[in-house]
Amino acid sequence: MQVSTNQFYSNAGSLMQQLSGQADKLNTQISTTKKFSAPSDDVVAYQRLTTIKQASADATSFGSNITLAQSLLDQADTTLGSVDTQLQRASELAVTANSGTLNDSDRQAIATELQGILTSVVALANTRDARGQALFGAGTGDGAVTQAADGSVTFNGTGNPASIPVADGVTIQPTESAARVFGGIPTGSGGTTDVFAALQGMITALHNNDTTAIAGASDTMAAAVNQIGAMRGSLGARSTRLDLQANQATDAATTREATRSSLEDTDVTTAITQLQKTMTILQATQASFTKLSSLSLFDYLK
């Protein structure tokens, strides 16, 4: 088979150009540590990387939400811990007030202490979170509770606090409304009241020496303490759920990173070896072309 001069040069030039292009590509991959620099280099890999990067961006947002939700849960639990301490003391005072051995001065002293507890619990109920929002605010309205001049307390707004998305299709409600935390306390008569009304009622009963109301206050305060404990338990369960979600997010991030790296990152050691091999073949091809082109009539056909 005869090979024409043009074909000889064309084949040799094409091969050297191909090898040179491959060497340039490997050099770029090594210097940038990326397998490709444009979507057209690997369309399928680029599409998968786009999906992975979007998932990573979403995960970053969800991670911030998890941190926020955990912070709110921690603050709510700490605040309710302080409420619990106050109500435990109120419960002790209710038992003492019901002893039947108190004089007017003793009852007034207890009423004064209970007034201080009521003021503290109202302040705790109106705690603001790091965002400046009411920690126990409802779905609507501003603030959690309002105390009127006569000492009565009302709940602001209605509905539950907004839930926070912490994963695809997963939300968490990081706090409860003041109405759920402090309201719905069962009374001995079979009805319900709220913590503030119970405290105010006990204060009034002490001022009026109403032994019947004082006797009922003890059970109501015990029920209030139990409710706060149940709320803290609910918040603790949500905190555990968030911890699990955070761990799952970490595992998913590790998997995404491994996939991204396999698609995008250059294996520098392998690339260097491949580059050395390509350069060796290119140099050998160039040397062979020079030698072969001189072993013919090319030098004489001028």
HELIX and SHEET records of a PDB file:
HELIX    1   1 THR A    5  THR A   32  1                                  28    
HELIX    2   2 PRO A   39  ASP A   41  5                                   3    
HELIX    3   3 VAL A   43  ALA A   97  1                                  55    
HELIX    4   4 ASP A  104  ALA A  125  1                                  22    
HELIX    5   5 ALA A  178  PHE A  182  1                                   5    
HELIX    6   6 VAL A  195  ASN A  208  1                                  14    
HELIX    7   7 THR A  211  GLU A  264  1                                  54    
HELIX    8   8 VAL A  268  SER A  294  1                                  27    
HELIX    9   9 LEU A  297  ASP A  299  5                                   3    
SHEET    1   A 2 VAL A 145  GLN A 147  0                                        
SHEET    2   A 2 VAL A 153  PHE A 155 -1                                        
SHEET    1   B 2 ILE A 164  ALA A 167  0                                        
SHEET    2   B 2 VAL A 170  ILE A 172 -1                                        
SHEET    1   C 2 ILE A 185  PRO A 186  0                                        
SHEET    2   C 2 THR A 192  THR A 193 -1                                        
END                                                                             
